[in-house]
């Protein structure tokens, strides 16, 4: 059984674990990652953000967060999927859910994300849902080399 859930304190260890897994596989865990992943309430939820999980048989196998960053942009961040959940379409389900939630929330007109072009399948998924590459200025993460934006006004008619 597959379902999507909002953040619950019992899922906190999964938020960290799922993100650490992909970071260690492709890059390395930066100090800021450690801080945010250890304190999602402080860095994401208490600032008006959201964290979602995709559950397979009531076990979190994927996660994603929406946070309000220092520039007051709405940012999609911390999207991680367990290795054994890849290829099952869970990333699609999670991303679609997040976009619908953000559109329904109506607080921002754009959704941004920072990533790395080495993550081809992730970039492809973001493009599939309408994210477009925009000029990259800088990021708090050393691994990032691409910034993407989704115009939510354009998306509201598609859902």
C-alpha positions as CSV (number, residue, x, y, z in Angstrom):
1,X,0.0,0.0,0.0
2,X,1.3,3.4,-1.0
3,X,0.3,6.7,0.6
4,X,1.7,10.2,1.1
5,X,1.9,11.7,4.6
6,X,2.8,15.0,6.1
7,X,5.7,15.2,8.6
8,X,5.2,13.4,11.9
9,X,7.8,13.3,14.6
10,X,8.1,9.5,14.2
11,X,9.3,10.0,10.7
12,X,12.1,12.4,11.7
13,X,14.8,9.7,11.5
14,X,13.7,8.7,8.0
15,X,14.0,12.3,6.8
16,X,17.7,12.3,7.8
17,X,18.4,8.7,6.7
18,X,16.8,9.0,3.2
19,X,18.7,12.2,2.5
20,X,22.1,11.0,3.9
21,X,21.8,7.9,1.7
22,X,21.7,9.9,-1.6
23,X,24.2,12.6,-0.4
24,X,26.8,10.0,0.4
25,X,26.2,8.1,-2.8
26,X,26.6,11.0,-5.1
27,X,28.4,13.8,-3.1
28,X,29.1,14.2,0.6
29,X,27.2,15.5,3.5
30,X,27.9,19.1,4.1
31,X,27.7,20.8,7.6
32,X,24.5,22.6,6.6
33,X,22.9,19.3,5.5
34,X,23.7,17.9,8.9
35,X,22.2,20.9,10.7
36,X,19.0,20.9,8.6
37,X,18.5,17.1,8.6
38,X,19.0,17.0,12.4
39,X,16.6,19.9,13.0
40,X,13.9,19.9,10.4
41,X,11.4,21.6,12.7
42,X,13.7,24.6,13.2
43,X,14.9,25.0,9.6
44,X,11.8,24.0,7.7
45,X,8.6,23.5,9.6
46,X,8.8,26.5,12.1
47,X,9.6,28.8,9.2
48,X,6.3,27.9,7.3
49,X,7.7,25.0,5.3
50,X,6.4,21.4,4.9
51,X,7.9,17.9,4.8
52,X,6.2,15.0,3.0
53,X,6.9,11.3,3.0
54,X,5.8,8.6,0.6
55,X,5.1,5.4,2.6
56,X,5.2,1.9,1.3
57,X,3.4,-0.4,3.7
58,X,3.5,2.4,6.3
59,X,7.3,2.7,6.1
60,X,8.8,6.0,4.7
61,X,10.7,5.2,1.5
62,X,10.9,8.8,0.1
63,X,10.8,12.3,1.3
64,X,10.7,15.9,0.1
65,X,10.6,19.3,1.8
66,X,9.3,22.8,0.9
67,X,11.1,25.5,2.7
68,X,11.1,29.3,2.7
69,X,14.8,30.2,2.0
70,X,16.8,33.3,3.0
71,X,15.6,35.1,-0.1
72,X,12.0,34.4,0.9
73,X,11.7,32.1,-2.1
74,X,9.7,28.9,-1.9
75,X,12.3,26.1,-2.3
76,X,11.8,22.4,-3.1
77,X,14.6,20.7,-1.1
78,X,15.7,17.5,0.5
79,X,14.1,15.1,-1.9
80,X,15.4,11.7,-1.2
81,X,14.3,8.2,-2.1
82,X,15.6,4.8,-0.8
83,X,17.4,2.7,-3.3
84,X,14.9,-0.1,-3.2
85,X,12.0,2.4,-3.9
86,X,13.6,3.8,-7.1
87,X,12.0,2.9,-10.4
88,X,8.5,2.5,-8.9
89,X,7.2,5.9,-9.8
90,X,7.3,7.2,-6.2
91,X,9.3,10.3,-7.2
92,X,6.6,11.2,-9.6
93,X,3.9,10.8,-7.0
94,X,5.7,12.8,-4.4
95,X,6.6,15.6,-6.7
96,X,3.1,15.9,-8.1
97,X,1.7,15.9,-4.6
98,X,4.1,18.7,-3.5
99,X,3.3,20.8,-6.5
100,X,-0.4,20.5,-5.9
101,X,0.0,21.4,-2.2
102,X,2.1,24.5,-3.1
103,X,-0.5,25.6,-5.7
104,X,-3.3,25.1,-3.2
105,X,-1.4,27.0,-0.5
106,X,-1.3,30.1,-2.8
107,X,1.5,31.8,-0.9
108,X,4.0,32.1,-3.8
109,X,3.9,32.3,-7.5
110,X,7.2,30.4,-8.1
111,X,8.8,27.3,-6.7
112,X,12.6,27.0,-6.9
113,X,15.1,24.2,-6.5
114,X,18.9,23.8,-6.5
115,X,20.5,20.6,-7.8
116,X,23.4,19.2,-9.7
117,X,23.5,18.3,-13.3
118,X,25.1,15.0,-12.4
119,X,21.7,13.9,-11.1
120,X,20.3,13.4,-14.6
121,X,17.1,11.4,-13.6
122,X,16.2,14.0,-11.0
123,X,16.7,16.9,-13.5
124,X,14.6,15.0,-16.0
125,X,11.8,14.6,-13.4
126,X,11.9,18.2,-12.6
127,X,11.7,19.2,-16.2
128,X,8.8,16.8,-16.8
129,X,6.8,18.8,-14.2
130,X,7.6,22.1,-15.7
131,X,10.7,23.3,-13.9
132,X,13.0,25.3,-16.2
133,X,16.7,26.1,-15.7
134,X,17.4,29.7,-14.7
135,X,20.7,31.5,-14.2
136,X,22.6,30.1,-11.2
137,X,24.1,32.7,-9.0
138,X,25.2,30.7,-5.9
139,X,24.0,28.3,-3.3
140,X,24.7,27.5,0.3
141,X,25.6,24.0,-0.9
142,X,28.9,23.3,-2.6
143,X,27.4,20.5,-4.7
144,X,24.8,22.7,-6.5
145,X,25.5,23.9,-10.0
146,X,21.9,24.4,-11.3
147,X,18.9,26.4,-10.3
148,X,15.4,25.7,-11.6
149,X,12.1,27.5,-11.3
150,X,8.5,26.4,-11.7
151,X,6.0,29.1,-12.5
152,X,3.0,28.1,-10.3
153,X,0.5,30.3,-12.1
154,X,1.1,28.3,-15.2
155,X,0.7,25.0,-13.3
156,X,-2.6,25.8,-11.7
157,X,-4.5,25.1,-14.9
158,X,-2.9,21.7,-15.4
159,X,-3.9,20.0,-12.1
